Amino acid sequence: AQSVTQLDSHVSVSEGTPVLLRCNYSSSYSPSLFWYVQHPNKGLQLLLKYTSAATLVKGINGFEAEFKKSETSFHLTKPSAHMSDAAEYFCVVTYNAGNMLTFGGGTRLMVKP
Amino acid sequence: DAGITQSPRYKITETGRQVTLMCHQTWSHSYMFWYRQDLGHGLRLIYYSAAADITDKGEVPDGYVVSRSKTENFPLTLESATRSQTSVYFCASSPTGSGRSSYNEQFFGPGTRLTVL
């Protein structure tokens, strides 16, 4: 069965400092991996996706993630946090053709002024 | 307006009652999904549908029923609500199915917060 683990349930950074949200996945086959963001009381929005093309994926709002097969990781980064980045972030994996997504438990990002 | 909508946005009900959560999308997407979101679990798939009249179970289907008579609607029914079904429910849609090399983004509705007393 596919699974994904987000290593931190909460991350707190100061505005203007780098963001790192960590994600590891289980791997039987080559996965497709995604990061979604959920702002308070909102639905989920796709930040970026990896589907076996370039291993460094750029997304919206300055976020990017690197697929590292040897480490089974797909960490999300941003060079400089903004207050508007405060939200919950979900790492998501899928392997099969039925659009069955498996979500990590989520990481709540807090940005301090 | 185009998009994916859910109703109601908030619902309080009592144990044993039947509740139906509605989901409507205007994109004519083939796939539709129902998830529940609980603290510490992320989102878990309840049911999904590949097309009208085609539905299949997800990870946590027990206690739920779905139907899809029209492409644009995908209602979720709790036949006899239990307190463990208190959760936030998200509906999503996607244009087509996908293999590992071509993924279609899932578009999420705003969610329904359901409380079962």
gemmi code that builds the backbone of each chain (N, CA, C; Angstrom):
import gemmi

chains = {
    "A": [
        ("ALA", (0.838, -1.195, 0.000), (0.000, 0.000, 0.000), (0.874, 1.247, 0.000)),
        ("GLN", (0.370, 2.258, -0.673), (1.149, 3.484, -0.715), (0.937, 4.257, 0.571)),
        ("SER", (1.946, 5.017, 0.967), (1.819, 5.839, 2.158), (2.741, 7.028, 2.034)),
        ("VAL", (2.443, 8.041, 2.795), (3.263, 9.243, 2.792), (3.293, 9.793, 4.214)),
        ("THR", (4.465, 10.213, 4.655), (4.662, 10.708, 6.011), (5.194, 12.127, 5.980)),
        ("GLN", (4.486, 13.005, 6.647), (4.978, 14.367, 6.817), (5.616, 14.427, 8.197)),
        ("LEU", (6.883, 14.768, 8.215), (7.688, 14.567, 9.408), (7.413, 15.576, 10.515)),
        ("ASP", (6.804, 16.702, 10.187), (6.516, 17.728, 11.184), (5.041, 18.097, 11.114)),
        ("SER", (4.358, 18.049, 12.254), (2.960, 18.453, 12.246), (2.818, 19.976, 12.287)),
        ("HIS", (3.819, 20.663, 12.868), (3.820, 22.122, 12.936), (5.223, 22.628, 12.614)),
        ("VAL", (5.277, 23.700, 11.844), (6.524, 24.390, 11.567), (6.275, 25.877, 11.756)),
        ("SER", (7.184, 26.535, 12.462), (7.063, 27.974, 12.697), (8.320, 28.661, 12.182)),
        ("VAL", (8.135, 29.678, 11.349), (9.264, 30.435, 10.811), (8.960, 31.916, 10.944)),
        ("SER", (9.989, 32.725, 10.844), (9.809, 34.173, 10.822), (9.659, 34.639, 9.379)),
        ("GLU", (8.905, 35.693, 9.198), (8.729, 36.249, 7.856), (10.085, 36.580, 7.250)),
        ("GLY", (10.286, 36.210, 5.998), (11.539, 36.483, 5.312), (12.576, 35.383, 5.435)),
        ("THR", (12.336, 34.382, 6.260), (13.278, 33.264, 6.413), (12.819, 32.076, 5.573)),
        ("PRO", (13.729, 31.125, 5.316), (13.361, 29.982, 4.461), (12.354, 29.043, 5.118)),
        ("VAL", (11.611, 28.371, 4.240), (10.629, 27.368, 4.674), (11.075, 25.992, 4.191)),
        ("LEU", (10.987, 25.007, 5.073), (11.239, 23.614, 4.699), (10.160, 22.751, 5.333)),
        ("LEU", (9.355, 22.103, 4.504), (8.347, 21.159, 4.969), (8.724, 19.791, 4.419)),
        ("ARG", (8.875, 18.816, 5.317), (9.446, 17.535, 4.935), (8.394, 16.473, 4.662)),
        ("CYS", (8.681, 15.646, 3.655), (7.747, 14.593, 3.249), (8.538, 13.380, 2.776)),
        ("ASN", (8.189, 12.215, 3.281), (8.753, 10.960, 2.801), (7.620, 10.039, 2.352)),
        ("TYR", (7.865, 9.231, 1.351), (6.819, 8.368, 0.804), (7.321, 6.927, 0.764)),
        ("SER", (6.391, 6.013, 0.765), (6.738, 4.612, 0.553), (6.771, 4.373, -0.938)),
        ("SER", (7.610, 3.460, -1.359), (7.829, 3.324, -2.799), (7.897, 1.878, -3.237)),
        ("SER", (6.863, 1.447, -3.938), (6.941, 0.165, -4.628), (7.183, 0.387, -6.112)),
        ("TYR", (6.595, 1.429, -6.621), (6.760, 1.805, -8.016), (7.071, 3.292, -8.079)),
        ("SER", (7.251, 3.789, -9.250), (7.505, 5.226, -9.377), (6.226, 6.000, -9.063)),
        ("PRO", (6.296, 6.876, -8.112), (5.082, 7.587, -7.708), (4.882, 8.891, -8.476)),
        ("SER", (3.688, 9.405, -8.405), (3.426, 10.809, -8.690), (3.213, 11.474, -7.334)),
        ("LEU", (3.802, 12.640, -7.154), (3.779, 13.312, -5.853), (3.302, 14.745, -6.014)),
        ("PHE", (2.621, 15.233, -4.995), (2.027, 16.562, -5.043), (2.125, 17.223, -3.676)),
        ("TRP", (2.077, 18.537, -3.709), (1.844, 19.311, -2.511), (0.590, 20.147, -2.730)),
        ("TYR", (-0.316, 20.066, -1.735), (-1.507, 20.889, -1.723), (-1.425, 21.825, -0.518)),
        ("VAL", (-2.059, 22.991, -0.641), (-2.131, 23.945, 0.455), (-3.598, 24.185, 0.801)),
        ("GLN", (-3.848, 24.321, 2.104), (-5.216, 24.606, 2.561), (-5.163, 25.799, 3.500)),
        ("HIS", (-5.718, 26.924, 3.058), (-5.835, 28.077, 3.936), (-7.056, 27.910, 4.825)),
        ("PRO", (-7.079, 28.577, 5.968), (-8.158, 28.377, 6.944), (-9.548, 28.483, 6.327)),
        ("ASN", (-10.337, 27.472, 6.593), (-11.737, 27.423, 6.134), (-11.876, 27.454, 4.613)),
        ("LYS", (-10.865, 26.963, 3.945), (-10.895, 26.897, 2.477), (-10.679, 25.466, 2.019)),
        ("GLY", (-10.958, 25.237, 0.738), (-10.639, 23.955, 0.139), (-9.151, 23.846, -0.147)),
        ("LEU", (-8.744, 22.761, -0.766), (-7.334, 22.532, -1.055), (-6.969, 23.045, -2.438)),
        ("GLN", (-5.763, 23.569, -2.551), (-5.270, 24.087, -3.818), (-3.945, 23.428, -4.150)),
        ("LEU", (-3.776, 23.015, -5.400), (-2.533, 22.376, -5.812), (-1.410, 23.394, -5.876)),
        ("LEU", (-0.304, 23.100, -5.169), (0.888, 23.950, -5.213), (1.812, 23.529, -6.341)),
        ("LEU", (2.084, 22.229, -6.416), (2.981, 21.713, -7.442), (2.832, 20.199, -7.536)),
        ("LYS", (3.383, 19.639, -8.625), (3.265, 18.195, -8.819), (4.516, 17.651, -9.496)),
        ("TYR", (4.877, 16.417, -9.152), (5.963, 15.686, -9.785), (5.380, 14.452, -10.462)),
        ("THR", (5.628, 14.320, -11.769), (5.080, 13.171, -12.492), (6.140, 12.565, -13.400)),
        ("SER", (7.330, 12.341, -12.871), (8.453, 11.635, -13.526), (9.153, 12.457, -14.607)),
        ("ALA", (8.959, 13.740, -14.596), (9.732, 14.605, -15.496), (10.921, 15.155, -14.694)),
        ("ALA", (11.126, 16.450, -14.670), (12.240, 17.039, -13.928), (12.078, 16.773, -12.437)),
        ("THR", (13.187, 16.488, -11.773), (13.110, 16.154, -10.346), (12.925, 17.389, -9.478)),
        ("LEU", (13.305, 18.562, -9.965), (13.064, 19.814, -9.241), (11.826, 20.451, -9.851)),
        ("VAL", (10.809, 20.577, -9.025), (9.521, 21.047, -9.513), (9.232, 22.423, -8.926)),
        ("LYS", (8.876, 23.343, -9.767), (8.506, 24.691, -9.305), (6.991, 24.822, -9.301)),
        ("GLY", (6.484, 25.435, -8.243), (5.043, 25.604, -8.131), (4.652, 27.065, -8.039)),
        ("ILE", (3.451, 27.275, -7.529), (2.962, 28.643, -7.404), (3.504, 29.303, -6.145)),
        ("ASN", (3.449, 30.623, -6.122), (3.817, 31.417, -4.936), (5.256, 31.191, -4.477)),
        ("GLY", (6.151, 30.832, -5.386), (7.563, 30.720, -5.054), (7.983, 29.414, -4.405)),
        ("PHE", (7.067, 28.454, -4.273), (7.397, 27.167, -3.690), (8.037, 26.248, -4.729)),
        ("GLU", (8.895, 25.360, -4.240), (9.427, 24.328, -5.092), (9.691, 23.075, -4.256)),
        ("ALA", (9.826, 21.943, -4.945), (10.084, 20.669, -4.256), (11.003, 19.835, -5.124)),
        ("GLU", (11.816, 19.019, -4.462), (12.761, 18.168, -5.178), (12.463, 16.708, -4.885)),
        ("PHE", (12.285, 15.937, -5.949), (12.062, 14.501, -5.828), (13.416, 13.805, -5.713)),
        ("LYS", (13.632, 13.106, -4.604), (14.874, 12.373, -4.389), (14.538, 10.903, -4.189)),
        ("LYS", (14.727, 10.135, -5.252), (14.348, 8.725, -5.207), (15.170, 7.954, -4.179)),
        ("SER", (16.464, 8.267, -4.082), (17.342, 7.529, -3.169), (16.944, 7.725, -1.712)),
        ("GLU", (16.322, 8.877, -1.432), (15.911, 9.180, -0.071), (14.390, 9.020, 0.107)),
        ("THR", (13.694, 8.658, -0.927), (12.216, 8.600, -0.961), (11.619, 9.841, -0.301)),
        ("SER", (12.106, 11.004, -0.746), (11.648, 12.252, -0.152), (11.141, 13.210, -1.220)),
        ("PHE", (10.315, 14.120, -0.783), (9.761, 15.157, -1.667), (9.507, 16.385, -0.805)),
        ("HIS", (10.567, 17.005, -0.312), (10.450, 18.130, 0.608), (10.054, 19.411, -0.128)),
        ("LEU", (9.235, 20.210, 0.529), (8.763, 21.484, -0.023), (9.587, 22.630, 0.557)),
        ("THR", (10.033, 23.541, -0.281), (10.848, 24.658, 0.191), (10.381, 25.970, -0.425)),
        ("LYS", (10.749, 27.051, 0.274), (10.538, 28.396, -0.241), (11.630, 29.265, 0.361)),
        ("PRO", (12.288, 30.091, -0.438), (13.440, 30.849, 0.077), (13.072, 31.867, 1.154)),
        ("SER", (11.874, 32.459, 1.045), (11.530, 33.549, 1.944), (10.031, 33.505, 2.251)),
        ("ALA", (9.708, 33.264, 3.509), (8.299, 33.112, 3.887), (7.581, 34.453, 3.931)),
        ("HIS", (6.317, 34.435, 3.520), (5.438, 35.582, 3.655), (4.341, 35.247, 4.646)),
        ("MET", (3.760, 36.277, 5.215), (2.668, 36.049, 6.166), (1.535, 35.252, 5.507)),
        ("SER", (1.313, 35.507, 4.232), (0.226, 34.838, 3.523), (0.477, 33.343, 3.297)),
        ("ASP", (1.685, 32.875, 3.600), (1.980, 31.442, 3.447), (1.462, 30.620, 4.619)),
        ("ALA", (1.028, 31.273, 5.680), (0.513, 30.548, 6.842), (-0.712, 29.745, 6.427)),
        ("ALA", (-0.609, 28.423, 6.566), (-1.665, 27.519, 6.080), (-1.274, 26.100, 6.476)),
        ("GLU", (-2.120, 25.142, 6.072), (-1.772, 23.737, 6.250), (-1.363, 23.175, 4.897)),
        ("TYR", (-0.303, 22.384, 4.905), (0.257, 21.840, 3.667), (0.200, 20.317, 3.713)),
        ("PHE", (-0.223, 19.747, 2.595), (-0.372, 18.297, 2.507), (0.503, 17.746, 1.393)),
        ("CYS", (1.282, 16.751, 1.735), (2.034, 15.986, 0.753), (1.163, 14.804, 0.326)),
        ("VAL", (1.102, 14.543, -0.969), (0.149, 13.562, -1.493), (0.857, 12.661, -2.495)),
        ("VAL", (0.535, 11.372, -2.493), (1.149, 10.426, -3.420), (0.066, 9.617, -4.125)),
        ("THR", (0.344, 9.272, -5.381), (-0.514, 8.323, -6.083), (0.331, 7.471, -7.012)),
        ("TYR", (-0.079, 6.238, -7.208), (0.661, 5.334, -8.070), (-0.183, 4.804, -9.226)),
        ("ASN", (-1.483, 4.691, -9.013), (-2.271, 3.925, -9.979), (-3.096, 4.836, -10.866)),
        ("ALA", (-3.834, 4.233, -11.732), (-4.560, 4.981, -12.749), (-5.952, 5.401, -12.312)),
        ("GLY", (-6.319, 5.123, -11.084), (-7.674, 5.443, -10.653), (-7.792, 6.731, -9.880)),
        ("ASN", (-6.769, 7.562, -9.938), (-6.798, 8.822, -9.195), (-6.944, 8.627, -7.701)),
        ("MET", (-6.439, 7.539, -7.164), (-6.506, 7.308, -5.730), (-5.338, 8.041, -5.082)),
        ("LEU", (-5.651, 9.123, -4.406), (-4.629, 9.898, -3.718), (-4.505, 9.430, -2.278)),
        ("THR", (-3.266, 9.418, -1.775), (-3.023, 9.172, -0.362), (-2.385, 10.408, 0.223)),
        ("PHE", (-3.004, 10.953, 1.269), (-2.562, 12.202, 1.869), (-1.694, 11.937, 3.093)),
        ("GLY", (-0.689, 12.780, 3.267), (0.005, 12.811, 4.534), (-0.860, 13.482, 5.582)),
        ("GLY", (-0.393, 13.471, 6.825), (-1.187, 14.009, 7.917), (-1.262, 15.527, 7.959)),
        ("GLY", (-0.431, 16.182, 7.156), (-0.475, 17.635, 7.099), (0.578, 18.291, 7.977)),
        ("THR", (1.054, 19.449, 7.542), (1.969, 20.281, 8.325), (1.386, 21.678, 8.394)),
        ("ARG", (1.191, 22.155, 9.593), (0.681, 23.516, 9.755), (1.859, 24.478, 9.811)),
        ("LEU", (1.919, 25.386, 8.861), (2.981, 26.379, 8.796), (2.513, 27.682, 9.435)),
        ("MET", (3.264, 28.135, 10.413), (2.989, 29.408, 11.060), (4.111, 30.379, 10.693)),
        ("VAL", (3.765, 31.617, 10.366), (4.737, 32.624, 9.973), (4.630, 33.787, 10.947)),
        ("LYS", (5.746, 34.047, 11.627), (5.772, 35.112, 12.623), (6.273, 36.406, 12.000)),
        ("PRO", (5.693, 37.534, 12.397), (6.145, 38.819, 11.836), (7.549, 39.188, 12.294)),
    ],
    "B": [
        ("ASP", (-22.052, 30.264, -11.333), (-20.618, 30.414, -11.459), (-19.961, 29.063, -11.694)),
        ("ALA", (-18.905, 29.057, -12.489), (-18.187, 27.825, -12.752), (-17.432, 27.399, -11.507)),
        ("GLY", (-17.239, 26.071, -11.383), (-16.471, 25.591, -10.252), (-17.107, 24.400, -9.596)),
        ("ILE", (-16.673, 24.130, -8.377), (-17.209, 23.013, -7.623), (-17.769, 23.550, -6.316)),
        ("THR", (-18.991, 23.244, -6.032), (-19.666, 23.769, -4.850), (-20.178, 22.626, -3.993)),
        ("GLN", (-20.262, 22.907, -2.708), (-20.778, 21.931, -1.749), (-21.862, 22.577, -0.907)),
        ("SER", (-22.866, 21.805, -0.567), (-23.900, 22.311, 0.330), (-24.435, 21.175, 1.198)),
        ("PRO", (-24.807, 21.495, 2.439), (-24.588, 22.780, 3.086), (-23.117, 22.965, 3.457)),
        ("ARG", (-22.742, 24.136, 3.862), (-21.367, 24.352, 4.319), (-21.199, 23.901, 5.769)),
        ("TYR", (-22.263, 24.002, 6.544), (-22.249, 23.567, 7.939), (-23.537, 22.797, 8.216)),
        ("LYS", (-23.402, 21.716, 8.991), (-24.568, 20.895, 9.306), (-24.379, 20.283, 10.682)),
        ("ILE", (-25.424, 20.420, 11.496), (-25.455, 19.738, 12.791), (-26.616, 18.775, 12.760)),
        ("THR", (-26.375, 17.547, 13.138), (-27.427, 16.549, 13.132), (-27.284, 15.666, 14.359)),
        ("GLU", (-28.213, 14.736, 14.504), (-28.190, 13.855, 15.660), (-27.883, 12.423, 15.238)),
        ("THR", (-27.362, 11.665, 16.163), (-27.065, 10.252, 15.915), (-28.300, 9.530, 15.399)),
        ("GLY", (-28.115, 8.744, 14.350), (-29.191, 7.950, 13.787), (-29.927, 8.600, 12.636)),
        ("ARG", (-29.736, 9.893, 12.437), (-30.446, 10.579, 11.348), (-29.722, 10.373, 10.025)),
        ("GLN", (-30.480, 10.465, 8.959), (-29.895, 10.411, 7.625), (-29.516, 11.817, 7.181)),
        ("VAL", (-28.333, 11.932, 6.614), (-27.840, 13.228, 6.160), (-27.291, 13.068, 4.743)),
        ("THR", (-27.602, 14.028, 3.892), (-27.032, 14.024, 2.540), (-26.252, 15.293, 2.303)),
        ("LEU", (-25.023, 15.121, 1.878), (-24.158, 16.235, 1.513), (-24.102, 16.301, -0.008)),
        ("MET", (-24.255, 17.518, -0.522), (-24.335, 17.696, -1.970), (-23.022, 18.227, -2.526)),
        ("CYS", (-22.739, 17.812, -3.740), (-21.565, 18.286, -4.463), (-21.949, 18.487, -5.920)),
        ("HIS", (-21.584, 19.652, -6.450), (-21.939, 19.984, -7.816), (-20.754, 20.632, -8.500)),
        ("GLN", (-20.427, 20.143, -9.715), (-19.330, 20.756, -10.477), (-19.822, 21.112, -11.880)),
        ("THR", (-19.266, 22.229, -12.364), (-19.745, 22.766, -13.657), (-18.767, 22.513, -14.792)),
        ("TRP", (-17.700, 21.749, -14.541), (-16.681, 21.540, -15.562), (-16.923, 20.315, -16.433)),
        ("SER", (-17.912, 19.509, -16.111), (-18.148, 18.224, -16.783), (-16.977, 17.265, -16.597)),
        ("HIS", (-16.306, 17.355, -15.457), (-15.231, 16.424, -15.146), (-15.780, 15.013, -15.002)),
        ("SER", (-14.996, 14.032, -15.482), (-15.439, 12.641, -15.385), (-15.385, 12.134, -13.954)),
        ("TYR", (-14.274, 12.413, -13.278), (-14.057, 11.857, -11.947), (-14.540, 12.801, -10.857)),
        ("MET", (-15.156, 12.195, -9.851), (-15.511, 12.950, -8.648), (-15.194, 12.105, -7.425)),
        ("PHE", (-14.918, 12.794, -6.322), (-14.403, 12.131, -5.122), (-15.036, 12.737, -3.872)),
        ("TRP", (-15.144, 11.912, -2.842), (-15.490, 12.393, -1.509), (-14.396, 11.994, -0.533)),
        ("TYR", (-13.934, 12.999, 0.237), (-12.934, 12.787, 1.272), (-13.498, 13.268, 2.606)),
        ("ARG", (-12.952, 12.716, 3.676), (-13.179, 13.294, 4.984), (-11.831, 13.703, 5.568)),
        ("GLN", (-11.853, 14.806, 6.314), (-10.635, 15.337, 6.895), (-10.769, 15.340, 8.402)),
        ("ASP", (-9.880, 14.615, 9.055), (-9.856, 14.533, 10.509), (-8.456, 14.858, 10.992)),
        ("LEU", (-8.372, 15.468, 12.143), (-7.097, 15.902, 12.690), (-6.113, 14.745, 12.730)),
        ("GLY", (-4.924, 14.985, 12.177), (-3.884, 13.968, 12.210), (-3.953, 12.924, 11.125)),
        ("HIS", (-5.055, 12.936, 10.331), (-5.216, 11.923, 9.281), (-5.117, 12.508, 7.877)),
        ("GLY", (-4.956, 13.786, 7.746), (-5.017, 14.347, 6.409), (-6.403, 14.116, 5.834)),
        ("LEU", (-6.475, 13.877, 4.539), (-7.749, 13.557, 3.903), (-7.767, 12.074, 3.564)),
        ("ARG", (-8.895, 11.441, 3.793), (-9.061, 10.027, 3.463), (-10.227, 9.864, 2.501)),
        ("LEU", (-10.007, 9.056, 1.483), (-10.991, 8.886, 0.427), (-12.126, 7.982, 0.899)),
        ("ILE", (-13.361, 8.457, 0.711), (-14.533, 7.689, 1.112), (-15.055, 6.886, -0.080)),
        ("TYR", (-15.393, 7.603, -1.152), (-15.866, 7.009, -2.399), (-15.379, 7.872, -3.551)),
        ("TYR", (-15.345, 7.248, -4.728), (-15.093, 8.030, -5.911), (-15.926, 7.485, -7.067)),
        ("SER", (-15.980, 8.280, -8.121), (-16.784, 7.926, -9.282), (-16.018, 8.288, -10.540)),
        ("ALA", (-15.917, 7.345, -11.445), (-15.194, 7.578, -12.698), (-16.099, 8.176, -13.783)),
        ("ALA", (-17.394, 8.053, -13.607), (-18.355, 8.571, -14.587), (-19.745, 8.380, -13.994)),
        ("ALA", (-20.736, 8.917, -14.673), (-22.113, 8.719, -14.219), (-22.399, 7.228, -14.115)),
        ("ASP", (-23.029, 6.854, -13.016), (-23.439, 5.478, -12.737), (-22.284, 4.522, -12.454)),
        ("ILE", (-21.079, 5.065, -12.256), (-19.922, 4.235, -11.894), (-19.314, 4.777, -10.619)),
        ("THR", (-19.390, 3.995, -9.546), (-18.813, 4.426, -8.279), (-17.990, 3.286, -7.686)),
        ("ASP", (-17.081, 3.651, -6.806), (-16.237, 2.633, -6.180), (-15.807, 3.109, -4.812)),
        ("LYS", (-15.502, 2.138, -3.952), (-15.122, 2.446, -2.580), (-13.702, 2.968, -2.501)),
        ("GLY", (-13.513, 3.847, -1.526), (-12.176, 4.314, -1.208), (-11.657, 3.642, 0.044)),
        ("GLU", (-10.936, 4.405, 0.831), (-10.281, 3.858, 2.017), (-11.242, 3.650, 3.188)),
        ("VAL", (-12.242, 4.551, 3.331), (-13.125, 4.518, 4.509), (-14.591, 4.616, 4.094)),
        ("PRO", (-15.150, 3.628, 3.394), (-16.508, 3.740, 2.851), (-17.641, 3.358, 3.814)),
        ("ASP", (-17.322, 2.707, 4.919), (-18.378, 2.164, 5.778), (-19.235, 3.261, 6.368)),
        ("GLY", (-20.558, 3.089, 6.245), (-21.503, 4.055, 6.786), (-21.920, 5.122, 5.800)),
        ("TYR", (-21.388, 5.053, 4.588), (-21.679, 6.057, 3.560), (-22.253, 5.392, 2.308)),
        ("VAL", (-23.067, 6.163, 1.605), (-23.632, 5.723, 0.336), (-23.493, 6.875, -0.657)),
        ("VAL", (-23.158, 6.550, -1.901), (-23.067, 7.577, -2.937), (-23.890, 7.137, -4.139)),
        ("SER", (-24.168, 8.118, -4.965), (-24.827, 7.869, -6.241), (-24.334, 8.909, -7.231)),
        ("ARG", (-24.467, 8.603, -8.497), (-24.070, 9.582, -9.508), (-24.921, 9.373, -10.764)),
        ("SER", (-26.112, 9.896, -10.714), (-27.015, 9.769, -11.856), (-26.704, 10.792, -12.948)),
        ("LYS", (-26.099, 11.909, -12.567), (-25.680, 12.936, -13.527), (-24.205, 13.246, -13.327)),
        ("THR", (-23.536, 13.564, -14.412), (-22.096, 13.822, -14.349), (-21.750, 14.910, -13.341)),
        ("GLU", (-22.596, 15.936, -13.247), (-22.228, 17.102, -12.461), (-22.515, 16.981, -10.965)),
        ("ASN", (-23.257, 15.969, -10.557), (-23.632, 15.844, -9.146), (-23.132, 14.548, -8.539)),
        ("PHE", (-22.709, 14.630, -7.278), (-22.181, 13.437, -6.602), (-22.548, 13.536, -5.115)),
        ("PRO", (-23.778, 13.254, -4.755), (-24.192, 13.355, -3.357), (-23.637, 12.223, -2.494)),
        ("LEU", (-23.365, 12.566, -1.250), (-22.875, 11.611, -0.253), (-23.919, 11.517, 0.852)),
        ("THR", (-24.372, 10.309, 1.160), (-25.393, 10.119, 2.180), (-24.857, 9.300, 3.343)),
        ("LEU", (-25.103, 9.825, 4.525), (-24.850, 9.066, 5.742), (-26.199, 8.490, 6.139)),
        ("GLU", (-26.362, 7.193, 6.021), (-27.691, 6.589, 6.197), (-28.171, 6.668, 7.638)),
        ("SER", (-27.268, 6.515, 8.582), (-27.588, 6.599, 10.003), (-26.362, 7.181, 10.691)),
        ("ALA", (-26.357, 8.489, 10.852), (-25.155, 9.194, 11.285), (-24.691, 8.739, 12.666)),
        ("THR", (-23.382, 8.659, 12.817), (-22.765, 8.326, 14.100), (-21.799, 9.444, 14.485)),
        ("ARG", (-21.461, 9.516, 15.757), (-20.572, 10.583, 16.223), (-19.206, 10.499, 15.561)),
        ("SER", (-18.777, 9.307, 15.218), (-17.472, 9.149, 14.571), (-17.456, 9.732, 13.150)),
        ("GLN", (-18.603, 10.077, 12.634), (-18.680, 10.697, 11.319), (-18.637, 12.222, 11.395)),
        ("THR", (-18.485, 12.757, 12.590), (-18.212, 14.184, 12.726), (-16.876, 14.483, 12.060)),
        ("SER", (-16.887, 15.386, 11.085), (-15.685, 15.601, 10.283), (-15.939, 16.771, 9.324)),
        ("VAL", (-14.902, 17.110, 8.586), (-15.059, 18.026, 7.464), (-14.985, 17.195, 6.191)),
        ("TYR", (-15.976, 17.365, 5.337), (-16.078, 16.561, 4.122), (-15.763, 17.425, 2.903)),
        ("PHE", (-14.874, 16.913, 2.076), (-14.495, 17.607, 0.852), (-14.873, 16.785, -0.367)),
        ("CYS", (-15.436, 17.469, -1.318), (-15.699, 16.892, -2.623), (-14.631, 17.411, -3.582)),
        ("ALA", (-14.253, 16.592, -4.549), (-13.261, 17.005, -5.537), (-13.647, 16.429, -6.887)),
        ("SER", (-13.111, 17.045, -7.943), (-13.338, 16.510, -9.285), (-12.051, 16.585, -10.088)),
        ("SER", (-11.986, 15.756, -11.129), (-10.795, 15.675, -11.964), (-11.239, 15.350, -13.383)),
        ("PRO", (-10.555, 15.926, -14.389), (-11.037, 15.753, -15.769), (-11.129, 14.310, -16.243)),
        ("THR", (-10.024, 13.526, -16.033), (-10.024, 12.136, -16.490), (-9.225, 11.307, -15.511)),
        ("GLY", (-9.152, 10.031, -15.731), (-8.276, 9.181, -14.947), (-6.843, 9.444, -15.336)),
        ("SER", (-5.905, 8.865, -14.638), (-4.508, 9.149, -14.926), (-3.654, 7.919, -14.701)),
        ("GLY", (-2.599, 7.821, -15.451), (-1.564, 6.851, -15.184), (-0.431, 7.544, -14.472)),
        ("ARG", (0.654, 6.852, -14.259), (1.761, 7.444, -13.517), (2.375, 8.603, -14.280)),
        ("SER", (2.251, 8.603, -15.586), (2.941, 9.630, -16.359), (2.059, 10.823, -16.688)),
        ("SER", (0.795, 10.748, -16.401), (-0.063, 11.884, -16.715), (-1.119, 12.005, -15.633)),
        ("TYR", (-0.936, 12.988, -14.806), (-1.864, 13.152, -13.693), (-2.733, 14.367, -13.941)),
        ("ASN", (-4.015, 14.217, -13.667), (-4.907, 15.356, -13.734), (-5.213, 15.856, -12.339)),
        ("GLU", (-5.010, 17.150, -12.156), (-5.213, 17.766, -10.859), (-6.624, 17.548, -10.367)),
        ("GLN", (-6.764, 17.318, -9.088), (-8.084, 17.278, -8.473), (-8.406, 18.667, -7.949)),
        ("PHE", (-9.618, 19.112, -8.235), (-10.084, 20.426, -7.805), (-11.063, 20.231, -6.655)),
        ("PHE", (-10.816, 20.918, -5.555), (-11.571, 20.682, -4.337), (-12.633, 21.747, -4.111)),
        ("GLY", (-13.740, 21.307, -3.545), (-14.762, 22.228, -3.076), (-14.363, 22.831, -1.745)),
        ("PRO", (-15.193, 23.746, -1.215), (-14.842, 24.461, 0.020), (-15.053, 23.641, 1.280)),
        ("GLY", (-15.728, 22.500, 1.184), (-15.907, 21.636, 2.339), (-17.239, 21.828, 3.041)),
        ("THR", (-17.671, 20.775, 3.724), (-18.847, 20.809, 4.589), (-18.414, 20.332, 5.970)),
        ("ARG", (-18.671, 21.182, 6.958), (-18.348, 20.789, 8.329), (-19.580, 20.155, 8.936)),
        ("LEU", (-19.484, 18.857, 9.240), (-20.610, 18.098, 9.791), (-20.338, 17.735, 11.243)),
        ("THR", (-21.301, 18.055, 12.086), (-21.240, 17.673, 13.493), (-22.400, 16.744, 13.804)),
        ("VAL", (-22.083, 15.583, 14.370), (-23.110, 14.619, 14.764), (-23.141, 14.560, 16.290)),
        ("LEU", (-24.285, 14.939, 16.857), (-24.409, 15.007, 18.320), (-24.912, 13.696, 18.908)),
    ],
}
model = gemmi.Model(1)
for chain_id, residues in chains.items():
    chain = gemmi.Chain(chain_id)
    for i, (resn, *xyz) in enumerate(residues, 1):
        res = gemmi.Residue()
        res.name, res.seqid = resn, gemmi.SeqId(i, " ")
        for name, pos in zip(("N", "CA", "C"), xyz):
            atom = gemmi.Atom()
            atom.name, atom.element = name, gemmi.Element(name[0])
            atom.pos, atom.b_iso = gemmi.Position(*pos), 0.0
            res.add_atom(atom)
        chain.add_residue(res)
    model.add_chain(chain)
structure = gemmi.Structure()
structure.add_model(model)
structure.setup_entities()
